[in-house]
Amino acid sequence: MDQVSRAGGPIVELSGVEVRAGNRVLVTGIDLSVSDGEIVALIGPNGAGKTTLIRAALGLVRPSTGTSRKRRGARIGYMPQRLNIDRNMPLTVRRFLGLAGRFEPGARTQVLEETGIARIIDSPVHDISGGEWQRTLLARALLREPDLLVLDEPAQAVDLTGQAELYRLIGEIRDRRGCGVLMVSHDLHLVMSSTDQVVCINTHLCCAGTPDTVSRDPSYVALFGESVAETMALYHHNHDHAHGVDGSIVHEHGHDQHHG
Amino acid sequence: MNTDTISIMDDFLVRAVLAGAGVAAVTGPLGSFVVWRRMSFFGDTLAHSALLGVALGLLLGIDLTVGVLAVAVVAAILLLGIERRTGLAMDTVLGILSHGTLALGLVAVAFLERVRFDLMGFLFGDIFAVTATDIAWIYGGGALVLALIAYLWRPLLSATVHADLARAEGVPVDRVNLVFLLCLALVVATAMKVVGILLVAAMLIIPAATARPYSRTPERMAVFAVIIGWLSVAGGLGLSFAADTPGGPSIISFGLLLFALTTGLMTLRQRRSDG
């Protein structure tokens, strides 16, 4: 963290942030802030610098220009991307949560209930499902009673139904705890319903705003291509066609054309 | 020290047992971390650099353990620096340095022709020749390492699981990793007398790997690794004493036997339970 902002403002605020690795620019010119009770989704294609930006917000990497400010005394719960525990390390869910450090005795019971993983608390971390593992990571972030949750691809390795559930859970946690949420996702339509602000980046800032405005933004369409934009468009206009299994457009009343 | 302890310490077999047990008590927990962090090749590289330390010690006329410790510490810090820079894959860097430092060490000691020098003793250890000073190093260094590891246990585990997550939770990861590497250097320097430069890494890895299938928690794996290390020392020394085989290699061979037996047993039991 470069600076600490006064109380009452955003929990974290990045302005004009650029991060380099050697001479390579990983992200540049990014403004982003998260306030209490706000869910901000960071989207962009692979290699767009989403994780780098998250690391800058967490203070794990120092911006080469611009500032990363954190509100004084703000606690941050972090859920990293792709955390694989070496099979050589025996670790139960309970011990993994314990690595978070000191926390109130009551906090764990509450967090286990919130994330629904009480059942697997004594299971080895290698034996639980992808969805259970993501919930365990979320539980560890929550144990710190964070003012801000930073979630890097929270729904990875989770099936589609599980993904929707996980995003709903994140929304519930925000409602209950009033914390801010900054999360990375690569697909907007999954996080759309639970997000207040969307920041779309591809090394630089492409567009930002409500999910609705971002999905109509020409730079968003250009970045993700017509097909994704079309999927997004399903949310905005009534269906006048459906897609066949081969991807071809099938008109609603035109099924018999195939036989004709 | 009264006369009784002096006479007991005079017995080379007692000294060998004490030295072996002292080394195994430290290589258990430290070796577990080496296994969890996938650093077995790293440990090997540190150990191979020890021969350069021996040459340095002989050249400067200082205690050889101090020479080895100094070189191992420098090697550890250099490796940490190289790991941070991208460019070459870490296993390539280790492959170069592991064998490079060993070759350099062999060349360096060849220049010291006038010094009476037991190369085999350094390469494979000479547990029956350990002195009271060696035992003091093993126990003094061992106590320091165990105290540091116990004090840093949770941050060290957390940094092992995920460095960034640990950092975000306030663990000073770089400092913790540095302490771990210094501990590893100290263990390499003290264990060298017992199992030798070429087999130090085996003493770190084999007991820990043997303990893994029987452990549900990291703590249990570390404790089991110590017990398995002690069994290896007892069995190896027994074999060595009875059949006049070299001490260090006998300890490692016995450890390998334990590993093969327990792993085989585990596989059989799993196959049976699978139907």
Boltz contact constraints between the chains, C-beta under 6 A:
constraints:
  - contact:
      token1: [A, 58]
      token2: [B, 168]
      max_distance: 6.0
  - contact:
      token1: [A, 60]
      token2: [B, 164]
      max_distance: 6.0
  - contact:
      token1: [A, 60]
      token2: [B, 167]
      max_distance: 6.0
  - contact:
      token1: [A, 78]
      token2: [B, 165]
      max_distance: 6.0
  - contact:
      token1: [A, 78]
      token2: [B, 168]
      max_distance: 6.0
  - contact:
      token1: [A, 80]
      token2: [B, 162]
      max_distance: 6.0
  - contact:
      token1: [A, 80]
      token2: [B, 164]
      max_distance: 6.0
  - contact:
      token1: [A, 80]
      token2: [B, 165]
      max_distance: 6.0
  - contact:
      token1: [A, 83]
      token2: [B, 162]
      max_distance: 6.0
  - contact:
      token1: [A, 86]
      token2: [B, 36]
      max_distance: 6.0
  - contact:
      token1: [A, 88]
      token2: [B, 35]
      max_distance: 6.0
  - contact:
      token1: [A, 88]
      token2: [B, 36]
      max_distance: 6.0
  - contact:
      token1: [A, 88]
      token2: [B, 212]
      max_distance: 6.0
  - contact:
      token1: [A, 89]
      token2: [B, 36]
      max_distance: 6.0
  - contact:
      token1: [A, 90]
      token2: [B, 215]
      max_distance: 6.0
  - contact:
      token1: [A, 90]
      token2: [B, 216]
      max_distance: 6.0
  - contact:
      token1: [A, 90]
      token2: [B, 217]
      max_distance: 6.0
  - contact:
      token1: [A, 90]
      token2: [B, 221]
      max_distance: 6.0
  - contact:
      token1: [A, 95]
      token2: [B, 217]
      max_distance: 6.0
  - contact:
      token1: [A, 99]
      token2: [B, 157]
      max_distance: 6.0
  - contact:
      token1: [A, 99]
      token2: [B, 158]
      max_distance: 6.0
  - contact:
      token1: [A, 101]
      token2: [B, 169]
      max_distance: 6.0
